[in-house]
Amino acid sequence: MEPEKVGNIRTIKTMGGIALIMVIFIVELLFFIWCREKCNEVGIEIAAATDRQQELLATHQSLNVELASLKAPGRIYRYAKDKLGLTTPLPEQVVIIK
């Protein structure tokens, strides 16, 4: 083979090798960027879920307080007396079952 053609073939192989390395590097870089973006998205979703959890915990706490106030014996007694017209039974109205 002629020395000029051998030199051209080596140059083409070298250029091809460099191009292949560059393509691999670019693909790797794009994959890294995609992974970072997904990581950021998941972090944002976690932050939103944490905020929602805090809101739900606050709502749960306020509902527990409301439930405790609704279960208060004094409130039930007043409601029965004022709204339903109930009174405390007289001793002769009480029946003891054995």
N, C-alpha and C positions, 0 to 999 in steps of 0.2 A: 504494500500500500504506500501511497505517497505520503511523505511527512506532513504535508499541508493538510491533507484529509484527516490524518490521525489527530492532528492538533485541533481541527474543527470538531471532530467527534468528541474529544476530551472536553472541549469548551461547551459543547451542547450537553454532555452528561453532567458537567459541573453546574451549568445553568439550570438543568432539570432538577438536580439535587437541591440546589438553593431554592428553587421555586417550590419544590415539595416541602421542604422545611418551613418555608414561609406560609404555605397553605395550612400545614399542621399547626403552626404557631397561631395563625389567625383563627382557626377553628377552636383551638384551646382557649384563646382569649374570649371569643364569643360565648363559649360554654361557661367560662368563669363569670362573665358579666350577667348571663342568664341566671346562674346560681345565686349571685348576689341580689339580683332583682327579686327572685323568688323569696329569698331570705328576708328582704325588706317587706315584701307583701305579707308574709306570715307574721312578722313582728307587728305590723300595723293591725292585722286581724286579732292578734293576741291582746294588744292594747285595747281595741274596741270591745273585745269579749270581757276583759277585766273591768272596764268602765261599766258595761252592762251588768256584770255581776255585782258591783258596788251599788248600782241603782236598785237591783232586785233585793239585795240585803237590807237596804234602807227601807224599801217598801215592806218587806217581811217584818222588820222591826216595828214599823208603825202599825201594821195590821195586828201584831201581837199585843201592842198597847191598846188598840181599839177593842180587841177581843176581851182583854182583861177588864176593861171598863164596862163592856156589855154584860159580862158575867158577874159583875159586882152584886152582892145580895141586896144592898140598899136600893140600887137602881131597879132590880127586878121587883122588889116590894112596892116601890113607888109606882111602877108601871102597872102592876096588878091592881093596886088600890085606885089610882087615878083613871087609867084608861079602861080597865076591865071591870071595875066596880067590885072587886073581890075584897073580903074582909077576913080577919083572923077568925078561925072557927071557935065557937063556944065549946066549953068542955063537954057538954052533952051531945055535941055534933061529932065528936071524935070517936071512932070505932077502932079498937085495938084488936088486931088479928093475931092469933097464936098459932 
